[in-house]
């Protein structure tokens, strides 16, 4: 009942405050303007990620009020996630309002990642069907790469109306189901259900044709929080969730990001310079409508998330 209540609150807070955020963005001219990479043909407000962030914070506060005895041992971990997430959130707001170059973005993301690592969020082993891989000295760089990679993967997939919000909702529900089944992390369950509700509430206004975009404010915050939650959940219990499970569930944005880097390097372009050759651009150039591309990528994410859940049933590895 607590999880259900948290989901409902998260959904309605995001749903109710998004129109106000849109008015603020209009007042201060925080707009996403048309260019060669964009598929929309009109000016649309940004900063929708503020609604997702506020909804997420309020819902977590509610969760702690309702289940304080169970969650009090997670106060430090949650505080660390919120600290790092807030840094990324502020970076996103700055990028949407003023514009941030690659140096500012990646240096800030590294700082947020190091905060997590210093607090014990460390990928020191990976569970696979073939056994456990201990990373040793590679733990720190792998953890930083994971956090930055997922943060930017969600950011890059946010190229069509409703795409990132829908994908994060599906993945969050899937990871919530895995966490509950594995009983691996109460905090991970609280975080994932809060993200799912916030994204779905926002999706009402972000669905095609969108009235508002989440912007980097939302996409980077969502990516960072997912990455942190996956690490926290994978390190919590004796029957651990392998990072392979969120990797499978996040297959669409991860593959899209990987292909983007390879494509840009092969063309002798800077790997962090945006282009219009992402998966969703490629599908639309082949005649698929905006609506069908989004639904197809939703379906693909759902299938991958279902595979990840089935994989978690198979993985009963003790560590």
C-alpha positions as CSV (number, residue, x, y, z in Angstrom):
1,X,0.0,0.0,0.0
2,X,2.9,2.4,0.7
3,X,4.3,1.8,-2.8
4,X,0.9,2.3,-4.3
5,X,0.4,5.6,-2.4
6,X,3.8,6.8,-3.4
7,X,3.2,6.1,-7.0
8,X,-0.2,7.9,-6.9
9,X,1.3,11.0,-5.1
10,X,4.3,11.1,-7.5
11,X,2.0,10.9,-10.5
12,X,-0.4,13.6,-9.4
13,X,2.2,16.0,-8.1
14,X,4.0,15.9,-11.4
15,X,0.7,16.1,-13.3
16,X,-0.5,19.1,-11.3
17,X,2.6,21.2,-11.3
18,X,3.8,20.7,-14.9
19,X,1.4,23.4,-16.3
20,X,2.8,25.9,-13.8
21,X,6.4,25.1,-14.8
22,X,5.4,25.6,-18.4
23,X,4.1,29.1,-17.6
24,X,7.3,29.9,-15.9
25,X,9.4,28.7,-18.8
26,X,7.2,30.8,-21.2
27,X,7.6,33.9,-19.0
28,X,11.4,33.6,-19.0
29,X,11.6,32.5,-22.7
30,X,13.2,29.1,-21.8
31,X,12.3,27.6,-25.2
32,X,13.4,24.7,-27.4
33,X,13.8,26.3,-30.8
34,X,13.6,24.5,-34.1
35,X,16.9,23.5,-35.8
36,X,18.2,20.8,-38.1
37,X,18.3,18.1,-35.4
38,X,14.8,18.8,-34.0
39,X,11.7,17.0,-35.4
40,X,9.2,19.5,-34.0
41,X,8.3,22.5,-36.2
42,X,7.4,25.0,-33.5
43,X,8.9,26.6,-30.4
44,X,8.2,24.5,-27.2
45,X,9.0,25.3,-23.6
46,X,11.7,23.4,-21.7
47,X,12.4,22.9,-17.9
48,X,9.7,20.2,-17.5
49,X,12.3,18.3,-15.6
50,X,11.6,20.7,-12.7
51,X,8.2,19.1,-12.2
52,X,9.8,15.6,-12.3
53,X,12.4,16.6,-9.7
54,X,9.9,18.3,-7.3
55,X,7.5,15.3,-7.6
56,X,10.4,12.9,-6.9
57,X,11.6,14.8,-3.8
58,X,8.0,15.2,-2.3
59,X,7.3,11.5,-2.9
60,X,10.5,10.4,-1.2
61,X,9.7,12.5,1.8
62,X,6.3,10.9,2.0
63,X,7.9,7.4,1.8
64,X,10.2,8.2,4.7
65,X,7.3,9.6,6.8
66,X,5.3,6.4,6.2
67,X,8.0,3.9,6.5
68,X,10.6,5.6,8.7
69,X,11.5,2.6,10.8
70,X,12.3,0.6,7.7
71,X,14.0,3.3,5.8
72,X,16.0,5.1,8.5
73,X,19.1,3.0,7.8
74,X,19.0,4.3,4.2
75,X,19.1,8.0,5.1
76,X,22.8,8.4,4.2
77,X,22.4,6.6,0.9
78,X,19.3,8.6,0.0
79,X,21.0,11.8,1.0
80,X,23.9,11.0,-1.3
81,X,21.7,10.2,-4.2
82,X,19.7,13.4,-3.7
83,X,22.9,15.5,-3.4
84,X,24.4,14.1,-6.6
85,X,21.0,14.2,-8.3
86,X,20.5,17.9,-7.3
87,X,24.0,18.8,-8.7
88,X,23.0,17.2,-12.0
89,X,19.6,18.9,-11.8
90,X,21.2,22.3,-11.4
91,X,23.5,21.5,-14.3
92,X,20.5,20.7,-16.4
93,X,18.7,23.9,-15.5
94,X,21.8,25.9,-16.3
95,X,22.1,24.0,-19.6
96,X,18.5,24.6,-20.6
97,X,18.6,28.3,-19.6
98,X,22.1,29.4,-20.6
99,X,23.7,26.5,-22.4
100,X,26.6,24.4,-21.1
101,X,29.5,23.1,-23.2
102,X,30.8,19.5,-23.0
103,X,33.6,20.4,-20.5
104,X,31.1,21.9,-18.0
105,X,28.7,19.0,-18.4
106,X,31.2,16.2,-18.0
107,X,33.3,17.8,-15.3
108,X,30.1,18.3,-13.2
109,X,28.9,14.8,-13.9
110,X,32.3,13.4,-12.8
111,X,32.0,15.4,-9.5
112,X,28.5,14.0,-8.9
113,X,29.8,10.5,-9.6
114,X,32.7,10.9,-7.2
115,X,30.3,12.0,-4.5
116,X,28.5,8.7,-5.0
117,X,31.7,6.7,-4.9
118,X,32.9,8.4,-1.7
119,X,29.7,7.4,-0.1
120,X,30.2,3.8,-1.0
121,X,28.3,3.5,-4.3
122,X,30.9,1.4,-6.1
123,X,30.7,-1.3,-8.7
124,X,33.2,-3.7,-7.4
125,X,31.7,-6.9,-8.9
126,X,29.4,-7.8,-11.7
127,X,27.3,-11.0,-11.5
128,X,26.8,-12.8,-14.9
129,X,25.3,-16.1,-15.8
130,X,28.9,-17.5,-16.0
131,X,30.0,-16.3,-12.6
132,X,31.1,-13.2,-10.7
133,X,33.6,-10.8,-12.1
134,X,35.5,-8.8,-9.4
135,X,36.8,-5.5,-10.8
136,X,39.5,-4.6,-8.3
137,X,41.3,-1.4,-9.2
138,X,38.9,-1.0,-12.2
139,X,36.0,-0.4,-9.8
140,X,36.3,3.4,-9.7
141,X,36.7,4.1,-13.4
142,X,33.9,1.6,-14.2
143,X,31.6,3.2,-11.7
144,X,32.3,6.7,-13.1
145,X,31.8,5.4,-16.7
146,X,28.5,3.7,-15.7
147,X,27.1,6.9,-14.0
148,X,28.2,9.2,-16.8
149,X,27.1,6.8,-19.5
150,X,23.5,6.2,-18.2
151,X,23.1,10.0,-17.4
152,X,23.9,10.8,-21.0
153,X,22.1,7.9,-22.5
154,X,18.8,9.1,-21.2
155,X,19.7,12.6,-22.3
156,X,20.5,11.5,-25.9
157,X,17.3,9.4,-26.3
158,X,15.2,12.4,-25.4
159,X,14.7,13.4,-29.0
160,X,11.0,12.7,-29.6
161,X,7.8,13.8,-27.7
162,X,7.3,11.4,-24.8
163,X,10.2,9.1,-25.6
164,X,12.5,9.5,-22.6
165,X,9.7,9.9,-20.1
166,X,8.0,6.7,-21.4
167,X,11.2,4.7,-21.5
168,X,12.2,5.7,-18.0
169,X,8.7,4.8,-16.7
170,X,8.9,1.3,-18.3
171,X,12.4,0.7,-17.0
172,X,11.6,2.0,-13.5
173,X,8.6,-0.3,-13.2
174,X,10.7,-3.2,-14.4
175,X,13.5,-2.5,-11.9
176,X,10.9,-2.0,-9.2
177,X,9.6,-5.5,-10.0
178,X,13.1,-7.0,-9.9
179,X,14.0,-5.3,-6.6
180,X,10.7,-6.5,-5.0
181,X,11.2,-10.0,-6.2
182,X,14.9,-10.1,-5.1
183,X,14.1,-8.2,-1.9
184,X,17.4,-6.5,-2.5
185,X,16.9,-2.8,-1.7
186,X,13.9,-1.1,-0.1
187,X,15.5,2.2,-1.0
188,X,15.8,1.1,-4.7
189,X,12.1,0.2,-4.7
190,X,11.2,3.6,-3.3
191,X,13.3,5.4,-5.8
192,X,12.2,3.5,-8.8
193,X,8.4,3.8,-8.0
194,X,8.8,7.5,-7.4
195,X,10.6,8.0,-10.8
196,X,7.9,6.0,-12.6
197,X,5.1,8.1,-11.1
198,X,6.8,11.4,-11.8
199,X,7.5,10.5,-15.4
200,X,4.0,9.3,-16.1
201,X,2.5,12.4,-14.6
202,X,4.7,14.5,-16.8
203,X,4.0,12.4,-19.9
204,X,0.5,13.8,-20.1
205,X,2.0,17.1,-21.3
206,X,5.0,15.6,-23.1
207,X,3.0,13.3,-25.3
208,X,2.9,14.1,-29.0
209,X,2.3,16.9,-29.8
210,X,4.2,18.0,-26.7
211,X,3.4,21.2,-24.8
212,X,6.6,21.0,-22.8
213,X,9.9,19.2,-22.9
214,X,11.7,17.9,-19.8
215,X,15.0,19.3,-21.2
216,X,18.4,18.4,-19.9
217,X,17.0,19.4,-16.5
218,X,14.9,16.2,-16.5
219,X,16.8,13.8,-18.8
220,X,20.1,14.0,-17.0
221,X,18.5,13.9,-13.6
222,X,16.6,10.8,-14.5
223,X,19.7,9.1,-16.0
224,X,21.8,9.9,-13.0
225,X,19.2,8.7,-10.5
226,X,18.6,5.4,-12.5
227,X,22.4,4.8,-12.5
228,X,22.8,5.5,-8.8
229,X,19.8,3.4,-7.9
230,X,21.1,0.4,-9.9
231,X,24.4,0.6,-8.1
232,X,22.8,0.9,-4.7
233,X,20.4,-2.1,-5.4
234,X,23.2,-4.3,-6.8
235,X,25.3,-3.8,-3.7
236,X,22.6,-4.3,-1.0
237,X,21.9,-7.9,-0.5
238,X,23.3,-11.4,-0.7
239,X,21.2,-12.3,-3.7
240,X,22.3,-9.3,-5.7
241,X,20.9,-7.7,-8.8
242,X,23.6,-7.8,-11.4
243,X,24.2,-4.6,-13.3
244,X,23.5,-6.8,-16.4
245,X,19.8,-6.5,-15.6
246,X,19.5,-2.6,-15.8
247,X,21.9,-2.8,-18.8
248,X,19.4,-5.1,-20.6
249,X,16.4,-3.0,-19.5
250,X,18.1,0.2,-20.7
251,X,19.2,-1.4,-23.9
252,X,17.6,1.2,-26.2
253,X,19.3,4.3,-24.8
254,X,22.6,2.4,-24.2
255,X,22.8,1.1,-27.8
256,X,21.7,4.5,-29.2
257,X,24.5,6.2,-27.2
258,X,27.1,3.7,-28.2
259,X,26.2,3.9,-31.9
260,X,26.3,7.7,-31.7
261,X,29.9,7.7,-30.3
262,X,31.1,5.2,-33.0
263,X,29.3,7.1,-35.7
264,X,30.8,10.5,-34.8
265,X,34.3,9.1,-34.4
266,X,34.1,7.3,-37.7
267,X,33.1,10.6,-39.4
268,X,36.0,12.3,-37.6
269,X,33.6,14.4,-35.6
270,X,33.8,15.3,-31.9
271,X,32.0,12.5,-30.1
272,X,30.0,15.0,-28.0
273,X,28.8,17.1,-30.9
274,X,25.0,16.5,-31.4
275,X,23.7,15.1,-34.7
276,X,20.5,13.9,-36.2
277,X,21.3,10.2,-36.7
278,X,19.9,8.7,-33.5
279,X,17.7,5.6,-33.7
280,X,14.5,7.7,-33.7
281,X,15.8,10.0,-36.5
282,X,16.8,6.9,-38.5
283,X,13.3,5.4,-38.2
284,X,11.6,8.6,-39.1
285,X,13.7,9.0,-42.2
286,X,12.5,5.6,-43.3
287,X,8.9,6.7,-43.3
288,X,7.7,5.9,-39.8
289,X,5.5,8.5,-38.1
290,X,6.5,10.2,-34.9
291,X,3.7,8.3,-33.0
292,X,4.8,4.9,-34.4
293,X,8.5,5.4,-33.7
294,X,7.7,6.2,-30.0
295,X,5.4,3.2,-29.7
296,X,7.9,0.9,-31.3
297,X,10.7,2.1,-29.0
298,X,8.3,1.7,-26.0
299,X,7.6,-1.8,-27.1
300,X,11.2,-2.7,-27.6
301,X,12.0,-1.3,-24.1
302,X,9.1,-3.3,-22.6
303,X,10.4,-6.5,-24.2
304,X,14.0,-5.8,-23.0
305,X,12.7,-5.0,-19.5
306,X,10.7,-8.3,-19.5
307,X,13.8,-10.2,-20.5
308,X,15.7,-8.5,-17.7
309,X,13.0,-9.6,-15.2
310,X,13.1,-13.1,-16.4
311,X,16.9,-13.0,-16.3
312,X,16.6,-12.0,-12.6
313,X,14.5,-15.1,-11.9
314,X,17.4,-17.2,-13.4
315,X,20.1,-15.4,-11.5
316,X,20.0,-16.7,-7.9
317,X,23.8,-16.2,-7.5
318,X,24.9,-15.8,-3.9
319,X,27.7,-13.3,-3.4
